């Protein structure tokens, strides 16, 4: 961009060229080597020849400098003056080849081809393009100056905010520590009160269970004491087959005597203290013994019936009476209906009462007040701790942002935390400067990382002209993806192109005012 005014000046000067006598195909800068009053020395010093041998369509010099205006030398160069446009060199082999390579047509002076001199028109178009580019550079640099001013203010603001957060962090830490101590102080009596409440409830449950157990023992004693003499004897225990000790289904005298502690009989106190504990898991109360049996399970019903031996003895000619069959079917239906009756289950009220009895009673007012005070202290501590974490996170983010190299004057800082997209036929490319580059299929699919921020990678004299993003998603049997972002001056901020010059290596072109340089005004004379 710095050379645009100079190029415009040169092109303007070429509109009115000054003719200097020189051999065909020789540039103005080299005309002094071609003095027709002296022998010509090859530019590489390989030979000296008579001047009339210059452009004689025979190559005498190794470097081809004696035939600038003919196609005799394979290494020769023909200079196109191109008045009104930019001068250029073409290989001498193109001279008089029937194709106009010079816009001023001087390369086809002896081919018979009629060419149109387009230099003035090409010069006009190029000057117009350069003028537009110079205007973009000028406006872009003005925007850049605004960006630099805003970056300076933004950096000062962030540094001020960082200082405030760092100063405030200490007070927040002190507050968190103070609230932590208050929380711990409030939780100690809370825990003691809750433990006391729980222990009292457990003790109450234990006492109630013990009372129930004593009542069951007394009830069992009364049921076992069949002769109501106030004693449970060996014979009375033997009547309870379910109390069988060795599992053979028979309650022997010795087994009964062993349960009675080797005594022949025990009273209620002895029964409760020693006998009941040994038999209560097996003992069936009379109230349960009188309960109707549960219906057969589906597994039992599905079992195949055993053949009746009497039926097997009937001859094939024996038949059944139809009425008997009907009665049997009705009986079977009746049995099925009975079998379908579900077994009795505890009522919902009984279950609710049982659940309620297992539920710990509410805390008393004093304990609840301690719980509320501890919860309030916890809430205050957690809120302060959350505030401290948010402060620490803000400090980390600010320190990270301030540490970035956003250019000599911070002009690229406005790109931070911003993303720019470019949609192609297949993909949507996304550039988030100083963060990452990615691509995503346009018609659905997961995002692929093309690299995360690495560093500035421009040449030494223009380091901030190229960004490098590295360590993206790995290619199949290839390297990790990476992206080079080339920055160019523009009035807008946008991604213009994305290509993949090499496998897994992407090239992105990005316009931004921050890449514009200050234009240099060149004063020149028109001639």
N, C-alpha and C positions, 0 to 999 in steps of 0.2 A: 504493500500500500504506500510505502514511502516513496516509491519510484513513479507513482502514477502522474504527478504533476510534471516530472522530468520527461516522461515518455510523451505526454501531451505536447510539451514544448518542442521536443525533437520532431514529432510528427508535423507540427505546425511549420517548423523550419523547412521540412522536406517538401513542402508545397511549392517552394520557390527555390529550386536547386541552382547552384552555381556550377557551370560547366568547366571542368579542368581537363586539358588534353592528356589522354593516356590510352594505352592499348585496350582493345576490347576485352572485357572480362576482368580488368584490374580494378581493385577498390581504390577509393580516394586516399585511404591511409597508406597504400602501398605504391602509389603512383611514382614516388621519388626513386624507387628501384628501377623503374623503366624509363631511362633517359636515352632517347633515340640518337643523341650525339655521342654516346659512349657504347662500348661493348656491354652486353648483358651478362651479369654473373648470376648463376642459379642461386635462388634464395637459400638453398642448403649448402652452397659453396662447392658443390660437386664439379662444376665446370663453368667456363666463361666462353660465350659465343658471340658472334656478330649480331648486332641488334636486329638486322633484317631477318634473322632466323627465329625471332619471336613471332608466335602465331603463324608459322609457316606450315602448320598441319603435320609436323614431324616432331616427335618427342626427343629432345636433346638432354634435358635435365632429369635426374632420377626423381626429384620431387614434383615434376610436371609443371614447374613455375614458368617455363618458357612458352607453354601453350595454354594460357588462361582462357583464351577465347575460342579454342577448338576442342574437339573430342579426341585429339591424338594421344594424350597421356592418360592412362587409367587412374592415376592418383591426382590428376589436376582438379582445380576448383574454379568455377566460373562465378564471377560476382555480378549479381543483379542490382543495378542502382535503384530501381523501383521508385523513381521520383514521385513524391506524394504519399508514399507508403514506407514500410520498413525495408532497408536493404537486406539482401540475403545471399548466401553462397549455395550453389548447387554443384553436384559432381559434373565435371567437364564432359562425362559420357552422355549427358542429357542434352548437350548443345546440338542443335539442328537434328533432333531425333523425331521431329514432327509433332511434338507435344510442347505446348507453352507452359514452362515452369515458372518463368519470371512474369510478374504482372505487367511489366513494361514491355514484354515480348522480345527483349534483346537477345534471348538465348536461341531464337529461331530466325536469325538474320539471313540465313542462306538455305533454308529448307523448303521454301516455297509455300509454307503454311501461313495463312493470314490469321493473325491473332488480334484480339481487342485489348487495348491497354486499359486495365481495370484498377490501376494503382490509386488513382484519385478517389474512386468510389470505395475501395477497400480501406484507404486511409481515413475517409470520412466516417465509415462505419466503426472503425477501430477507435477513432477519436471520440465518437459518441459513446461507445462502450466504456472507454477509459474515463470519460467524463462522468458517466453514471456511477462507475466504480469509485471514482474520487468523491462523488457526492455521498455515496453510501459510507465511505470511510470517514468523511467529515461528520456526517450525522451520527454515525456509530461512535466516533470518538467523543462527541458531545454527550451522548448517552453514557459512555464510559466514565466521563468526568462526574456525571450525576451519581453513577454507581459507586465511584470511589468516595464521594462525599457521604453518601448514605452508609457505605461500609464503615467509614471512620466513626460515624455517629453510632451505628449499630454495635461496633466493637466496644466503644466506650460504655454504652448502655449495658452490654453483657458483662463487661468487667466490673462495672458498678454493682450490678445485680449479684455477680459471683461473690464480691466482697461482702455484700449484705448477707447473703446466705451463709457464707463461712463464719461471719461474726454471729449471726443468729443461731447457727448450729450448736454453739457451746451452750447457749441458754436453753435450747430445746433438749440437749443431752442432760443438763442439770434438772430440767423439769421431769424428764423421763425417769431419772434416777430417784428423784424425790417421790414421784407417784408409785414407783416400784416398791419403795420402802413402805409407803402408806398401804399399798395393796397387800404386801406380805403381813403387815401389822393387822390389817382387817381380816385376812384369811385365817390367821391363827386362832382367834376366838371362835370364828365361824366353824372351823374344822372341829374344835373341841366340843362346841354345842351340838353340831350334827352327829359327831361320834357318840356323845352322851345320849342323844335322842335315839339313834340307831341301836345302841346297846340296850337301852330301856325297852325298845320295841322287841328286840331279839329275846330279852329276858322274859318279857310278857308272853311271847309266842311259846317259849320253852315251858313256862309255867302252865299255860293253857293246854299245851300238848301233854304235859305230865298229868294234868287233871283229867283230860280225856282218856289217857292211858289207864289211869287208876279206875275210872268209871267203867271202861271196857273190861278191865281185870275183874272188877267186882261183879259185873254182869256175867262174865264167863264163869266165875266161881259159883254164882247162883245157879247157872244152867248145868254146870258139871255136878253140883251137889244135888243129885237126883233124889236122895232120901231126906233132904232138908235137915240134916243133923248138924249143919255148921262146919262140916269137914268134907274135903275132897279126898276120896280113898283111891287105892290102886285099882280096885274093881271099877270104880266110876271112870277113871282115866282109860281103862282098857276098852270101854264102850265107844271111845272116840278113835275110830280107825285112821282118821286123817293125821293123827299125831304119831303115827308109826315112825320110829326112829331110823330103822335100817332100810326102809322102802320096800319091804316085802308084802305090805298091805295088811299085816297082822300086828296088833298092839299087844305084845307079850307082857306078862306080869313083871319080868325083870326090867323091861323098857319103861313101864309105868312107874315102877319103884325108883328107877334112876332119875326120872323127871321130878319125882317127889323128894329128891335128895336122900334116897335110901330109907325113906320113912314109909310107913304104911298109909299114913294120911296126914294132911296139913290143914291148918285153919286159914282164914282169910288173909291174915297178916303175912303168914309164911308164903301163901300162894302169890300174893302181890310182890313180895320181895325177891322170890327166887324162881318159882314155877312159871309164872306168867311170862317172864322174859324169854324163857326157853320155848314156849309153845305158841306165842301170840301170832307168829307168822303163818303157822299151819292151822290154827284153830278156826273152825267155822261156827259162827254163832247160829243159834236155832232160827233166827229171823232170816238168815241167808239160806239156811238149809231148806226152809219151806218155800223159797222162791221158785217159780216155774222154770223148767230148763230152757235154755236158749234154743232157738230154732237151728236146724242144720245149716251149715254153711253151704254155699254153692258147690264147693268142691265135693262135700259129702253127697249132695244130691246128684251130682254128675257121675258118681261111681256106678259102675255097671251092677245091676241086681244079680244076686246069686241064684242059680237055677233051683227050683223047688223039686225035690226028689219025687214027690207025689205026682207032679205034673209029668215028669219024665216017664212014669209008669203007664200013662194013658196011651191007648192005641191010636193010630192015625185016624181011625174011623170015628173015634169019640168026638163029639162036638159040644159046643157051649150053647146054652140058651141065650137068645138075643136079649131077653129082659135082664138076665144076669149080667150080660155085657154092659147094658145101659146103666145098671146099678153100679157096676164096678167103675165105669167111666165117671159117673156122678160123684162116687166116693173119692176117686182120684182127684177130680176137680176140687172137691172140698178140701182135700189134704193140701193141694197146691195153694189154695187161698190161705189156709192156715200158715203154710210155710212162707208165704209172701209177707206175712205180718212182720214188720221190723222189730228187732229186739228193743226192749225198754232201755231208754237212755236217760241220764239225769236231765231234769228240766233246765231250761235256760235260767230260771230264777235261782235254782240250786247252784248252778255254775257261777252265776253272777255273785251270789252270796259267798261262795268259796273264794272267788277272785278278790272280792272285797275284803275278806278276812286275811288274805295274803298281802294286801296292800298296806304299805306303811302309813300310819296316820299322819295328818298334817303336823307341821312344826308348831310349837307354841309361839306366842307373840314375841317373846324375848329372843328365841332362836331365829325366827323369821326376820326380826329386825337386824340381827347380826349378818344374816345371809344377804339382805338387801344392801346393807352398808358395804359388805365385801364385793358384791356385784357392781355397785356404783364405783368403787375404787378400781375394779378390774376394767370397767368401761373407760374410765378416765385414763388409766395407764395405756390401754390398747390404742386409744385415740391419739395420745401423745407419741406413742411408739410409731404409729402409722405416719404421723406428721414428720417425725425424724427420718424415717425411711424415704419419704417423698423429698425432703430437703436434701438428703444425701444423693438421691437419684438426679435431682436438678443440678447439684454441684458437679456430678460426674459428666452430665450432658454438656454443661457450659464449658467445663475444662476441655472436653473433647473438641467442641466446636472452636474454641479460641485457639487450640493448638494446631488447627489445620492451616496449611499454607494456601491462602486464597489469592496469591499474587502479590506483586510488589506493593500495591496500595489496597489490597483486599477487594479488588474489583470483582473477583469471582465468588465472593461470599454470598451473593444473592441467589446463587444456584443451590446452596446447601438446603437440604430437606425438600427439594423440588424434584419432579420427575417429568420427562418429556418422552412422547411416544411417536413412533413412525409405523404406519400400517402399510404392508405390502400385500401382494396377492395371497401369500401363504401365512405370513407371520405378523405379529405386532411386536415391534422392538421397543424396549423401554430403557431409557437412560436416566439414572438417578445420580447426578454428579456427586462425587466424593463418597458414594455408597456402593452402587452395583449396576450391572447391565444384565438384561434378561430378554428372552424371546418366548412368545407363547403362540401356539397355533391359532390362526384367525377363527377357525370354525370349531373350537373346543379342544381341550387337552391341557396337560399340566405345563407349568412354567419351567423353563430351563435357564439356569444361571450361565451367563456368558462372562462372568468374572466379577470380582469385588475390587473396590478401590485399592490401587497399588501406589502410584506416584505420578508426578509430572515427568514426562519422558521426551520433551522436545530437545532440539539441539542446544548447545551451550549458550548461543547468542539469542535464543528464543525458547527458553525452557517451558514457558507456559502455553505453548502452542499445541502440545500433545498430552493426552491423559492415557494412563495405562491401567487396565483392569485385569486382574489375574485370578487363578485358582477357581475357575468356574466348574460346572459339571463336566465330569470326564467323558470323553468321546469313547465309543465302542472300540476297544483295542487301540486307543490313541491317547493323546495327551489331554490334560484338562483344558477346557475352553478358555480363551482370553480375548480381550477386545482392546484395540487401539482407537482412541477417539482423537481425530484431528479437528482443532478449533480454527474457525475462520471468522473474519470480521463481518458483522451483519447488524442491521437495525433491529431485527427480531431475534428471539431465542428459540431455536428449533433444530431438530435432527433432520438433515436433508437426505442422506443416503446411508445405507448399511449394506456391506458386501462381505463375502468370505473369500478373500484372495487365496488363502491356504486352508487346508483342513483344520477345523477347530480354531482358526485364528480369524477374528472378525475385524473389519475396519468400518468405523462410523465417522461421518462428517457432521460437524455440529457448528451452527452459527450462533454467535453471541457478540453483543457490543463490547464485552469485556476483552475480546481479542483484537479490537481495533487499536491502531497506533496513530499517534499524532501526525497529520499530514504536514509535509514541508512545502511551503510556498517557494517556487523558483521564479525569479525575475529574469526575463529574457527579452532580447530584441527581435522583432520580426524583420525578415529580409526576403 
